[in-house]
Amino acid sequence: DAKTTQPNSMESNEEEPVHLPCNHSTISGTDYIHWYRQLPSQGPEYVIHGLTSNVNNRMASLAIAEDRKSSTLILHRATLRDAAVYYCILRAAIIQGAQKLVFGQGTRLTINP
Amino acid sequence: KAGVTQTPRYLIKTRGQQVTLSCSPISGHRSVSWYQQTPGQGLQFLFEYFSETQRNKGNFPGRFSGRQFSNSRSEMNVSTLELGDSALYLCASSQRTSGLGELFFGEGSRLTVL
């Protein structure tokens, strides 16, 4: 399984943008980059995913480097509710074993009021 | 639309006992996977089911088993419980079987082994 590397923790202030980095230097051409987050006392929650191009949705934006060896999850305006552990995960677009997510330690994001 | 439902939410067992956890996926979802979360090891994949067939299994001993029923509901069983099995057990369901489908997680079943 291809590995991802994330900082253990990050801190930001409410209503400011947050950039969460992820390195995945061994990514293969068919791996999609997925982000999930886990709020306290809840199961993980899907945030966003992409392959090559930058992606936007109502929760966040995903910026993918041209060589795909790194990516950045962008929360445009952090709120207290965004305090969570954020996981960057590589998933192969195949049927067999597709539901196996390999979680690293993730980045614990703290939002200051 | 109801989310993924896991029962029971909390349970306490003693060493040597067995436990069965249940997961009802989102209606229409046919893929179900199970994860174990502990403070030391983080989130680890247990197994994955699609159409009543186990399609992938994580690196856990044979004491951990599971099954999926024709209505896509799934159960996992842990026999001969050990202290180290204390964890949050999470179930996730997905509509698609490729690596693109979003996984929807339940709130988990928190097992304490005494």
gemmi code that builds the backbone of each chain (N, CA, C; Angstrom):
import gemmi

chains = {
    "A": [
        ("ASP", (0.839, -1.192, 0.000), (0.000, 0.000, 0.000), (0.880, 1.250, 0.000)),
        ("ALA", (0.561, 2.158, -0.915), (1.313, 3.405, -0.983), (1.083, 4.207, 0.290)),
        ("LYS", (2.154, 4.856, 0.761), (2.077, 5.559, 2.030), (1.895, 7.048, 1.842)),
        ("THR", (1.297, 7.668, 2.853), (1.184, 9.119, 2.882), (1.843, 9.620, 4.154)),
        ("THR", (2.346, 10.857, 4.101), (2.979, 11.476, 5.252), (2.323, 12.809, 5.515)),
        ("GLN", (1.863, 12.975, 6.769), (1.197, 14.219, 7.164), (1.805, 14.721, 8.472)),
        ("PRO", (1.744, 16.029, 8.700), (2.190, 16.524, 10.017), (1.265, 15.997, 11.103)),
        ("ASN", (1.807, 15.757, 12.287), (0.994, 15.220, 13.373), (-0.104, 16.183, 13.793)),
        ("SER", (0.218, 17.469, 13.833), (-0.774, 18.429, 14.313), (-0.575, 19.775, 13.636)),
        ("MET", (-1.667, 20.535, 13.575), (-1.634, 21.901, 13.072), (-2.646, 22.710, 13.860)),
        ("GLU", (-2.414, 24.003, 13.877), (-3.292, 24.892, 14.625), (-3.625, 26.092, 13.753)),
        ("SER", (-4.853, 26.561, 13.846), (-5.241, 27.739, 13.079), (-6.283, 28.511, 13.865)),
        ("ASN", (-6.632, 29.655, 13.350), (-7.646, 30.484, 13.998), (-8.951, 30.434, 13.217)),
        ("GLU", (-10.014, 30.627, 13.956), (-11.340, 30.616, 13.345), (-11.424, 31.677, 12.255)),
        ("GLU", (-12.120, 31.321, 11.195), (-12.389, 32.191, 10.038), (-11.149, 32.443, 9.177)),
        ("GLU", (-10.053, 31.765, 9.450), (-8.863, 31.875, 8.601), (-8.745, 30.626, 7.729)),
        ("PRO", (-8.051, 30.730, 6.578), (-7.860, 29.541, 5.749), (-6.853, 28.589, 6.403)),
        ("VAL", (-7.033, 27.314, 6.113), (-6.142, 26.280, 6.622), (-5.650, 25.437, 5.451)),
        ("HIS", (-4.340, 25.221, 5.406), (-3.750, 24.398, 4.359), (-3.131, 23.159, 5.014)),
        ("LEU", (-3.691, 21.998, 4.742), (-3.213, 20.748, 5.333), (-2.419, 19.978, 4.274)),
        ("PRO", (-1.108, 19.807, 4.486), (-0.296, 19.149, 3.461), (-0.269, 17.635, 3.602)),
        ("CYS", (0.029, 16.972, 2.489), (0.173, 15.516, 2.476), (1.205, 15.149, 1.412)),
        ("ASN", (2.171, 14.346, 1.799), (3.161, 13.851, 0.849), (2.864, 12.408, 0.507)),
        ("HIS", (2.923, 12.089, -0.760), (2.688, 10.711, -1.223), (3.589, 10.440, -2.406)),
        ("SER", (4.879, 10.351, -2.124), (5.882, 10.262, -3.188), (5.823, 8.942, -3.955)),
        ("THR", (5.222, 7.897, -3.359), (5.165, 6.592, -4.049), (3.809, 6.354, -4.714)),
        ("ILE", (3.058, 7.390, -4.923), (1.738, 7.258, -5.540), (1.867, 6.657, -6.938)),
        ("SER", (0.931, 5.781, -7.283), (0.944, 5.197, -8.618), (-0.046, 5.952, -9.504)),
        ("GLY", (0.047, 5.696, -10.777), (-0.765, 6.445, -11.725), (-2.259, 6.256, -11.569)),
        ("THR", (-2.662, 5.144, -10.961), (-4.091, 4.870, -10.818), (-4.625, 5.186, -9.427)),
        ("ASP", (-3.786, 5.697, -8.555), (-4.229, 6.026, -7.197), (-4.954, 7.366, -7.160)),
        ("TYR", (-6.119, 7.349, -6.525), (-6.825, 8.585, -6.232), (-6.425, 9.071, -4.831)),
        ("ILE", (-6.433, 10.375, -4.656), (-6.121, 10.969, -3.363), (-7.428, 11.317, -2.675)),
        ("HIS", (-7.654, 10.697, -1.530), (-8.887, 10.928, -0.775), (-8.546, 11.579, 0.552)),
        ("TRP", (-9.441, 12.394, 1.032), (-9.325, 12.973, 2.366), (-10.586, 12.651, 3.163)),
        ("TYR", (-10.355, 12.183, 4.367), (-11.432, 11.964, 5.325), (-11.064, 12.732, 6.595)),
        ("ARG", (-12.065, 13.031, 7.391), (-11.779, 13.634, 8.679), (-12.618, 12.940, 9.739)),
        ("GLN", (-12.125, 12.970, 10.951), (-12.840, 12.338, 12.053), (-12.999, 13.344, 13.177)),
        ("LEU", (-14.240, 13.743, 13.400), (-14.554, 14.631, 14.507), (-14.584, 13.814, 15.787)),
        ("PRO", (-14.417, 14.465, 16.917), (-14.417, 13.732, 18.188), (-15.679, 12.887, 18.363)),
        ("SER", (-15.477, 11.661, 18.778), (-16.567, 10.728, 19.083), (-17.434, 10.388, 17.871)),
        ("GLN", (-16.893, 10.515, 16.696), (-17.638, 10.148, 15.485), (-16.787, 9.269, 14.581)),
        ("GLY", (-17.446, 8.604, 13.632), (-16.704, 7.865, 12.620), (-16.135, 8.827, 11.600)),
        ("PRO", (-15.159, 8.389, 10.813), (-14.601, 9.247, 9.771), (-15.666, 9.721, 8.792)),
        ("GLU", (-15.389, 10.863, 8.202), (-16.335, 11.498, 7.281), (-15.582, 11.878, 6.016)),
        ("TYR", (-16.133, 11.546, 4.869), (-15.519, 11.888, 3.584), (-15.452, 13.396, 3.421)),
        ("VAL", (-14.315, 13.886, 2.912), (-14.180, 15.321, 2.653), (-14.118, 15.597, 1.158)),
        ("ILE", (-13.166, 14.958, 0.464), (-12.958, 15.276, -0.941), (-12.013, 14.245, -1.545)),
        ("HIS", (-12.004, 14.107, -2.860), (-10.997, 13.275, -3.498), (-10.692, 13.806, -4.893)),
        ("GLY", (-9.516, 13.422, -5.412), (-9.123, 13.868, -6.742), (-8.060, 12.960, -7.325)),
        ("LEU", (-7.796, 13.136, -8.618), (-6.798, 12.327, -9.304), (-5.625, 13.179, -9.772)),
        ("THR", (-5.902, 14.162, -10.624), (-4.827, 15.010, -11.126), (-5.160, 16.492, -11.003)),
        ("SER", (-6.390, 16.812, -11.314), (-6.768, 18.230, -11.309), (-7.213, 18.661, -9.918)),
        ("ASN", (-7.107, 19.947, -9.674), (-7.618, 20.491, -8.409), (-9.127, 20.318, -8.363)),
        ("VAL", (-9.645, 20.118, -7.156), (-11.061, 19.815, -6.970), (-11.636, 20.739, -5.904)),
        ("ASN", (-12.883, 21.111, -6.093), (-13.570, 21.926, -5.093), (-14.910, 21.296, -4.773)),
        ("ASN", (-15.309, 21.348, -3.516), (-16.683, 21.011, -3.147), (-17.095, 21.941, -2.019)),
        ("ARG", (-18.273, 21.671, -1.462), (-18.808, 22.619, -0.481), (-17.997, 22.621, 0.823)),
        ("MET", (-17.236, 21.558, 1.040), (-16.487, 21.467, 2.292), (-15.088, 22.046, 2.170)),
        ("ALA", (-14.426, 21.786, 1.026), (-13.004, 22.105, 0.931), (-12.552, 22.126, -0.520)),
        ("SER", (-11.271, 22.454, -0.691), (-10.618, 22.346, -1.990), (-9.421, 21.423, -1.847)),
        ("LEU", (-9.096, 20.745, -2.945), (-7.938, 19.862, -2.966), (-7.017, 20.327, -4.080)),
        ("ALA", (-5.792, 20.698, -3.693), (-4.787, 21.122, -4.665), (-3.777, 19.994, -4.807)),
        ("ILE", (-3.595, 19.510, -6.038), (-2.705, 18.379, -6.299), (-1.504, 18.874, -7.099)),
        ("ALA", (-0.318, 18.535, -6.631), (0.899, 18.944, -7.326), (0.952, 18.326, -8.713)),
        ("GLU", (1.661, 18.979, -9.602), (1.720, 18.516, -10.989), (2.308, 17.107, -11.090)),
        ("ASP", (3.302, 16.786, -10.250), (3.889, 15.449, -10.263), (3.115, 14.463, -9.389)),
        ("ARG", (2.062, 14.926, -8.756), (1.165, 14.131, -7.890), (1.862, 13.548, -6.668)),
        ("LYS", (3.024, 14.011, -6.334), (3.717, 13.467, -5.171), (3.296, 14.168, -3.880)),
        ("SER", (2.485, 15.165, -3.993), (1.973, 15.842, -2.798), (0.639, 16.490, -3.119)),
        ("SER", (-0.102, 16.782, -2.054), (-1.385, 17.465, -2.228), (-1.654, 18.299, -0.978)),
        ("THR", (-2.596, 19.220, -1.103), (-2.947, 20.085, 0.018), (-4.460, 20.207, 0.109)),
        ("LEU", (-4.980, 19.926, 1.276), (-6.405, 20.142, 1.538), (-6.557, 21.564, 2.065)),
        ("ILE", (-7.464, 22.301, 1.471), (-7.654, 23.698, 1.848), (-9.054, 23.895, 2.415)),
        ("LEU", (-9.093, 24.346, 3.662), (-10.350, 24.779, 4.260), (-10.337, 26.297, 4.154)),
        ("HIS", (-11.265, 26.850, 3.419), (-11.165, 28.261, 3.069), (-11.408, 29.201, 4.237)),
        ("ARG", (-12.287, 28.776, 5.127), (-12.611, 29.621, 6.268), (-12.951, 28.701, 7.435)),
        ("ALA", (-11.961, 28.412, 8.244), (-12.134, 27.399, 9.283), (-13.139, 27.836, 10.336)),
        ("THR", (-13.910, 26.880, 10.803), (-14.811, 27.108, 11.926), (-14.430, 26.142, 13.042)),
        ("LEU", (-14.980, 26.349, 14.208), (-14.660, 25.474, 15.341), (-15.055, 24.035, 15.026)),
        ("ARG", (-16.080, 23.878, 14.196), (-16.551, 22.552, 13.848), (-15.555, 21.787, 12.976)),
        ("ASP", (-14.584, 22.508, 12.410), (-13.581, 21.846, 11.568), (-12.464, 21.203, 12.380)),
        ("ALA", (-12.474, 21.378, 13.690), (-11.464, 20.736, 14.534), (-11.670, 19.229, 14.480)),
        ("ALA", (-10.666, 18.535, 13.979), (-10.797, 17.102, 13.749), (-9.429, 16.543, 13.387)),
        ("VAL", (-9.375, 15.222, 13.234), (-8.183, 14.582, 12.672), (-8.440, 14.383, 11.184)),
        ("TYR", (-7.540, 14.865, 10.355), (-7.682, 14.789, 8.903), (-6.735, 13.730, 8.350)),
        ("TYR", (-7.306, 12.830, 7.558), (-6.532, 11.725, 6.992), (-6.433, 11.869, 5.485)),
        ("CYS", (-5.227, 11.751, 4.972), (-4.960, 11.738, 3.544), (-4.726, 10.280, 3.156)),
        ("ILE", (-5.481, 9.774, 2.194), (-5.470, 8.347, 1.875), (-5.370, 8.154, 0.378)),
        ("LEU", (-4.565, 7.177, -0.045), (-4.500, 6.822, -1.462), (-5.368, 5.598, -1.711)),
        ("ARG", (-6.188, 5.659, -2.739), (-7.066, 4.535, -3.076), (-6.926, 4.197, -4.544)),
        ("ALA", (-6.760, 2.922, -4.807), (-6.697, 2.481, -6.198), (-8.105, 2.364, -6.747)),
        ("ALA", (-8.277, 2.760, -7.990), (-9.592, 2.704, -8.621), (-9.840, 1.319, -9.180)),
        ("ILE", (-9.836, 0.337, -8.288), (-10.075, -1.044, -8.699), (-11.223, -1.591, -7.872)),
        ("ILE", (-11.793, -2.675, -8.335), (-12.920, -3.246, -7.618), (-12.443, -4.081, -6.421)),
        ("GLN", (-11.487, -4.943, -6.662), (-11.033, -5.831, -5.597), (-10.340, -5.032, -4.506)),
        ("GLY", (-10.840, -5.178, -3.300), (-10.211, -4.490, -2.179), (-10.416, -3.001, -2.180)),
        ("ALA", (-11.424, -2.529, -2.899), (-11.580, -1.080, -3.059), (-12.002, -0.398, -1.781)),
        ("GLN", (-12.623, -1.149, -0.877), (-13.109, -0.512, 0.344), (-12.061, -0.490, 1.439)),
        ("LYS", (-10.866, -0.984, 1.163), (-9.817, -0.980, 2.168), (-9.125, 0.373, 2.146)),
        ("LEU", (-9.385, 1.161, 3.174), (-8.692, 2.427, 3.326), (-7.520, 2.213, 4.270)),
        ("VAL", (-6.352, 2.685, 3.881), (-5.180, 2.585, 4.742), (-4.979, 3.952, 5.399)),
        ("PHE", (-5.374, 4.037, 6.658), (-5.264, 5.286, 7.403), (-3.879, 5.408, 8.024)),
        ("GLY", (-3.271, 6.575, 7.872), (-2.065, 6.881, 8.626), (-2.475, 7.471, 9.962)),
        ("GLN", (-1.570, 8.235, 10.554), (-1.880, 8.852, 11.843), (-2.680, 10.129, 11.688)),
        ("GLY", (-2.670, 10.700, 10.475), (-3.454, 11.900, 10.237), (-2.880, 13.147, 10.880)),
        ("THR", (-3.535, 14.261, 10.611), (-3.165, 15.558, 11.198), (-4.283, 16.018, 12.118)),
        ("ARG", (-3.939, 16.245, 13.365), (-4.938, 16.753, 14.317), (-4.987, 18.268, 14.172)),
        ("LEU", (-6.112, 18.774, 13.708), (-6.284, 20.206, 13.482), (-7.012, 20.837, 14.659)),
        ("THR", (-6.391, 21.843, 15.241), (-7.004, 22.601, 16.332), (-7.376, 23.975, 15.804)),
        ("ILE", (-8.582, 24.408, 16.090), (-9.042, 25.724, 15.663), (-9.236, 26.593, 16.901)),
        ("ASN", (-8.560, 27.707, 16.929), (-8.678, 28.638, 18.060), (-9.768, 29.662, 17.788)),
        ("PRO", (-10.620, 29.940, 18.804), (-11.689, 30.925, 18.612), (-11.125, 32.333, 18.432)),
    ],
    "B": [
        ("LYS", (-32.564, 10.282, 4.554), (-31.974, 8.960, 4.354), (-31.157, 8.589, 5.583)),
        ("ALA", (-31.456, 7.426, 6.179), (-30.774, 7.023, 7.397), (-29.327, 6.702, 7.076)),
        ("GLY", (-28.457, 6.983, 8.065), (-27.049, 6.686, 7.885), (-26.742, 5.248, 8.242)),
        ("VAL", (-25.458, 4.965, 8.390), (-25.023, 3.628, 8.787), (-25.314, 3.458, 10.275)),
        ("THR", (-25.970, 2.369, 10.606), (-26.368, 2.126, 11.993), (-25.595, 0.958, 12.555)),
        ("GLN", (-24.961, 1.195, 13.692), (-24.209, 0.128, 14.348), (-24.799, -0.133, 15.732)),
        ("THR", (-24.925, -1.411, 16.045), (-25.408, -1.795, 17.367), (-24.586, -2.953, 17.907)),
        ("PRO", (-24.385, -3.019, 19.219), (-24.712, -1.974, 20.178), (-23.675, -0.846, 20.117)),
        ("ARG", (-23.957, 0.263, 20.707), (-22.999, 1.372, 20.698), (-21.881, 1.162, 21.721)),
        ("TYR", (-22.236, 0.582, 22.830), (-21.246, 0.327, 23.878), (-21.498, -1.071, 24.441)),
        ("LEU", (-20.418, -1.753, 24.754), (-20.564, -3.035, 25.425), (-19.297, -3.379, 26.174)),
        ("ILE", (-19.497, -4.126, 27.249), (-18.397, -4.564, 28.095), (-18.424, -6.077, 28.168)),
        ("LYS", (-17.283, -6.672, 27.917), (-17.155, -8.126, 27.966), (-15.940, -8.472, 28.825)),
        ("THR", (-15.832, -9.726, 29.150), (-14.649, -10.188, 29.879), (-13.813, -11.088, 28.977)),
        ("ARG", (-12.559, -11.233, 29.337), (-11.646, -12.057, 28.545), (-12.203, -13.462, 28.347)),
        ("GLY", (-12.044, -13.981, 27.159), (-12.512, -15.317, 26.846), (-13.908, -15.367, 26.259)),
        ("GLN", (-14.682, -14.320, 26.475), (-16.030, -14.294, 25.907), (-15.962, -13.991, 24.416)),
        ("GLN", (-17.114, -14.051, 23.773), (-17.186, -13.652, 22.380), (-18.201, -12.523, 22.235)),
        ("VAL", (-18.112, -11.818, 21.121), (-19.002, -10.689, 20.902), (-19.407, -10.632, 19.429)),
        ("THR", (-20.630, -10.212, 19.205), (-21.122, -10.008, 17.839), (-21.596, -8.570, 17.708)),
        ("LEU", (-21.097, -7.899, 16.694), (-21.470, -6.518, 16.416), (-22.246, -6.472, 15.098)),
        ("SER", (-23.202, -5.577, 15.039), (-24.062, -5.503, 13.870), (-23.937, -4.166, 13.159)),
        ("CYS", (-24.117, -4.208, 11.848), (-24.019, -3.004, 11.033), (-25.107, -3.027, 9.970)),
        ("SER", (-25.926, -1.994, 9.938), (-26.920, -1.839, 8.879), (-26.463, -0.722, 7.959)),
        ("PRO", (-26.152, -1.034, 6.701), (-25.644, 0.001, 5.806), (-26.756, 0.936, 5.346)),
        ("ILE", (-26.360, 1.981, 4.697), (-27.323, 2.889, 4.084), (-28.105, 2.114, 3.030)),
        ("SER", (-29.398, 2.358, 2.955), (-30.244, 1.654, 1.998), (-29.688, 1.779, 0.585)),
        ("GLY", (-29.549, 0.643, -0.084), (-29.032, 0.644, -1.445), (-27.535, 0.404, -1.535)),
        ("HIS", (-26.849, 0.506, -0.419), (-25.404, 0.240, -0.411), (-25.159, -1.257, -0.255)),
        ("ARG", (-24.309, -1.791, -1.117), (-24.052, -3.221, -1.081), (-22.658, -3.575, -0.565)),
        ("SER", (-21.800, -2.578, -0.443), (-20.445, -2.817, 0.084), (-20.394, -2.405, 1.543)),
        ("VAL", (-19.855, -3.296, 2.361), (-19.693, -3.000, 3.784), (-18.272, -3.371, 4.185)),
        ("SER", (-17.636, -2.502, 4.939), (-16.300, -2.806, 5.445), (-16.251, -2.493, 6.935)),
        ("TRP", (-15.316, -3.131, 7.603), (-15.162, -2.980, 9.048), (-13.748, -2.505, 9.368)),
        ("TYR", (-13.652, -1.651, 10.388), (-12.378, -1.125, 10.836), (-12.301, -1.181, 12.359)),
        ("GLN", (-11.081, -1.357, 12.861), (-10.837, -1.294, 14.290), (-10.026, -0.035, 14.577)),
        ("GLN", (-10.426, 0.711, 15.589), (-9.670, 1.897, 15.950), (-9.230, 1.824, 17.404)),
        ("THR", (-7.925, 1.889, 17.626), (-7.347, 1.928, 18.964), (-6.401, 3.105, 19.059)),
        ("PRO", (-6.153, 3.599, 20.262), (-5.226, 4.740, 20.403), (-3.823, 4.415, 19.891)),
        ("GLY", (-3.393, 3.184, 20.053), (-2.028, 2.832, 19.674), (-1.850, 2.552, 18.196)),
        ("GLN", (-2.806, 1.873, 17.589), (-2.673, 1.440, 16.192), (-3.478, 2.285, 15.220)),
        ("GLY", (-4.315, 3.163, 15.738), (-5.129, 3.975, 14.847), (-6.217, 3.152, 14.185)),
        ("LEU", (-6.606, 3.568, 12.987), (-7.665, 2.888, 12.237), (-7.057, 1.795, 11.374)),
        ("GLN", (-7.537, 0.565, 11.570), (-7.033, -0.553, 10.794), (-8.172, -1.311, 10.133)),
        ("PHE", (-7.955, -1.670, 8.887), (-8.959, -2.384, 8.100), (-9.088, -3.823, 8.580)),
        ("LEU", (-10.327, -4.264, 8.775), (-10.592, -5.637, 9.188), (-11.003, -6.496, 8.005)),
        ("PHE", (-12.139, -6.185, 7.415), (-12.592, -6.892, 6.216), (-13.638, -6.097, 5.460)),
        ("GLU", (-13.912, -6.637, 4.252), (-14.815, -5.970, 3.321), (-15.728, -7.013, 2.703)),
        ("TYR", (-17.006, -6.664, 2.581), (-17.989, -7.575, 1.998), (-18.740, -6.890, 0.882)),
        ("PHE", (-19.078, -7.670, -0.105), (-19.932, -7.208, -1.201), (-20.768, -8.390, -1.654)),
        ("SER", (-22.071, -8.194, -1.712), (-22.976, -9.276, -2.119), (-22.695, -10.573, -1.373)),
        ("GLU", (-22.608, -10.480, -0.073), (-22.457, -11.619, 0.843), (-21.111, -12.321, 0.732)),
        ("THR", (-20.182, -11.767, -0.014), (-18.870, -12.382, -0.200), (-17.784, -11.504, 0.413)),
        ("GLN", (-16.890, -12.141, 1.158), (-15.761, -11.396, 1.685), (-14.765, -11.148, 0.562)),
        ("ARG", (-14.428, -9.903, 0.311), (-13.590, -9.574, -0.833), (-12.169, -9.206, -0.434)),
        ("ASN", (-11.990, -8.896, 0.828), (-10.659, -8.516, 1.270), (-10.616, -8.656, 2.773)),
        ("LYS", (-9.447, -8.976, 3.296), (-9.322, -9.173, 4.736), (-8.029, -8.516, 5.191)),
        ("GLY", (-8.095, -7.864, 6.332), (-6.916, -7.228, 6.896), (-6.093, -8.233, 7.665)),
        ("ASN", (-5.044, -7.737, 8.306), (-4.095, -8.585, 9.007), (-4.517, -8.777, 10.460)),
        ("PHE", (-5.582, -9.519, 10.658), (-6.087, -9.806, 11.995), (-6.184, -11.318, 12.160)),
        ("PRO", (-6.086, -11.804, 13.415), (-6.172, -13.256, 13.624), (-7.547, -13.800, 13.289)),
        ("GLY", (-7.608, -15.141, 13.180), (-8.841, -15.799, 12.801), (-9.968, -15.639, 13.802)),
        ("ARG", (-9.657, -15.104, 15.000), (-10.711, -14.866, 15.989), (-11.701, -13.808, 15.503)),
        ("PHE", (-11.243, -13.024, 14.561), (-12.090, -11.975, 13.983), (-12.740, -12.527, 12.712)),
        ("SER", (-14.036, -12.512, 12.683), (-14.736, -13.002, 11.500), (-15.944, -12.126, 11.228)),
        ("GLY", (-16.486, -12.286, 10.047), (-17.643, -11.484, 9.705), (-18.493, -12.178, 8.671)),
        ("ARG", (-19.618, -11.585, 8.398), (-20.470, -12.081, 7.328), (-21.403, -10.971, 6.884)),
        ("GLN", (-21.962, -11.174, 5.714), (-22.940, -10.225, 5.187), (-24.164, -10.997, 4.750)),
        ("PHE", (-25.306, -10.442, 5.021), (-26.562, -11.087, 4.692), (-27.100, -10.568, 3.357)),
        ("SER", (-28.146, -11.226, 2.878), (-28.688, -10.872, 1.560), (-29.249, -9.455, 1.529)),
        ("ASN", (-29.605, -8.912, 2.677), (-30.107, -7.529, 2.710), (-28.976, -6.527, 2.929)),
        ("SER", (-27.735, -6.967, 2.803), (-26.505, -6.178, 2.933), (-26.105, -5.887, 4.374)),
        ("ARG", (-26.964, -6.199, 5.318), (-26.564, -6.033, 6.713), (-25.377, -6.933, 6.999)),
        ("SER", (-24.529, -6.486, 7.916), (-23.317, -7.245, 8.195), (-23.133, -7.401, 9.700)),
        ("GLU", (-22.482, -8.461, 10.050), (-22.097, -8.698, 11.433), (-20.619, -9.053, 11.482)),
        ("MET", (-19.983, -8.676, 12.584), (-18.636, -9.175, 12.822), (-18.618, -9.821, 14.198)),
        ("ASN", (-17.797, -10.828, 14.321), (-17.703, -11.601, 15.544), (-16.251, -11.670, 15.991)),
        ("VAL", (-16.052, -11.516, 17.271), (-14.717, -11.708, 17.830), (-14.846, -12.770, 18.913)),
        ("SER", (-14.130, -13.858, 18.761), (-14.198, -14.941, 19.745), (-12.986, -14.861, 20.676)),
        ("THR", (-13.119, -15.536, 21.809), (-12.036, -15.612, 22.788), (-11.385, -14.243, 22.992)),
        ("LEU", (-12.180, -13.322, 23.487), (-11.742, -11.943, 23.604), (-10.489, -11.794, 24.451)),
        ("GLU", (-9.645, -10.871, 24.018), (-8.436, -10.513, 24.745), (-8.519, -9.032, 25.119)),
        ("LEU", (-7.714, -8.652, 26.121), (-7.740, -7.257, 26.563), (-7.453, -6.305, 25.403)),
        ("GLY", (-6.566, -6.714, 24.520), (-6.171, -5.873, 23.393), (-7.251, -5.684, 22.347)),
        ("ASP", (-8.347, -6.395, 22.488), (-9.459, -6.226, 21.539), (-10.328, -5.038, 21.911)),
        ("SER", (-10.067, -4.433, 23.048), (-10.797, -3.228, 23.431), (-10.529, -2.155, 22.392)),
        ("ALA", (-11.595, -1.665, 21.790), (-11.429, -0.729, 20.669), (-12.782, -0.187, 20.252)),
        ("LEU", (-12.716, 0.773, 19.356), (-13.914, 1.244, 18.668), (-13.977, 0.504, 17.337)),
        ("TYR", (-15.058, -0.185, 17.085), (-15.220, -0.927, 15.836), (-16.175, -0.154, 14.935)),
        ("LEU", (-15.673, 0.204, 13.782), (-16.410, 1.051, 12.850), (-16.806, 0.272, 11.619)),
        ("CYS", (-18.000, 0.511, 11.174), (-18.517, -0.078, 9.949), (-18.706, 1.043, 8.935)),
        ("ALA", (-18.423, 0.745, 7.676), (-18.621, 1.728, 6.614), (-19.355, 1.070, 5.458)),
        ("SER", (-20.197, 1.823, 4.786), (-20.874, 1.278, 3.613), (-20.638, 2.187, 2.424)),
        ("SER", (-20.769, 1.592, 1.257), (-20.544, 2.337, 0.028), (-21.457, 1.806, -1.053)),
        ("GLN", (-21.834, 2.692, -1.950), (-22.709, 2.293, -3.048), (-21.914, 1.653, -4.182)),
        ("ARG", (-20.712, 2.156, -4.375), (-19.906, 1.696, -5.492), (-18.834, 0.726, -5.033)),
        ("THR", (-18.364, -0.075, -5.913), (-17.346, -1.038, -5.527), (-15.969, -0.679, -6.062)),
        ("SER", (-15.859, 0.418, -6.754), (-14.543, 0.845, -7.220), (-13.892, 1.705, -6.151)),
        ("GLY", (-12.699, 2.125, -6.397), (-11.981, 2.948, -5.426), (-12.417, 4.391, -5.415)),
        ("LEU", (-13.521, 4.683, -6.089), (-13.949, 6.067, -6.161), (-15.109, 6.366, -5.227)),
        ("GLY", (-15.749, 5.324, -4.759), (-16.946, 5.540, -3.971), (-16.650, 6.070, -2.586)),
        ("GLU", (-17.440, 7.038, -2.185), (-17.317, 7.589, -0.845), (-17.768, 6.548, 0.166)),
        ("LEU", (-17.008, 6.382, 1.224), (-17.399, 5.490, 2.312), (-18.134, 6.292, 3.372)),
        ("PHE", (-19.250, 5.743, 3.814), (-20.029, 6.368, 4.873), (-19.837, 5.528, 6.137)),
        ("PHE", (-19.341, 6.149, 7.190), (-19.060, 5.433, 8.425), (-20.179, 5.610, 9.437)),
        ("GLY", (-20.384, 4.546, 10.227), (-21.259, 4.652, 11.368), (-20.515, 5.278, 12.540)),
        ("GLU", (-21.203, 5.392, 13.667), (-20.575, 5.995, 14.848), (-19.770, 4.985, 15.648)),
        ("GLY", (-19.898, 3.735, 15.304), (-19.048, 2.723, 15.926), (-19.668, 2.022, 17.118)),
        ("SER", (-19.078, 0.888, 17.426), (-19.413, 0.130, 18.631), (-18.164, 0.103, 19.499)),
        ("ARG", (-18.297, 0.641, 20.693), (-17.117, 0.694, 21.573), (-17.119, -0.509, 22.497)),
        ("LEU", (-16.124, -1.369, 22.294), (-16.000, -2.603, 23.057), (-14.928, -2.439, 24.127)),
        ("THR", (-15.283, -2.781, 25.336), (-14.314, -2.803, 26.434), (-14.208, -4.235, 26.929)),
        ("VAL", (-12.986, -4.750, 26.967), (-12.753, -6.109, 27.450), (-12.038, -6.021, 28.792)),
        ("LEU", (-12.666, -6.619, 29.807), (-12.082, -6.569, 31.161), (-11.440, -7.888, 31.536)),
    ],
}
model = gemmi.Model(1)
for chain_id, residues in chains.items():
    chain = gemmi.Chain(chain_id)
    for i, (resn, *xyz) in enumerate(residues, 1):
        res = gemmi.Residue()
        res.name, res.seqid = resn, gemmi.SeqId(i, " ")
        for name, pos in zip(("N", "CA", "C"), xyz):
            atom = gemmi.Atom()
            atom.name, atom.element = name, gemmi.Element(name[0])
            atom.pos, atom.b_iso = gemmi.Position(*pos), 0.0
            res.add_atom(atom)
        chain.add_residue(res)
    model.add_chain(chain)
structure = gemmi.Structure()
structure.add_model(model)
structure.setup_entities()
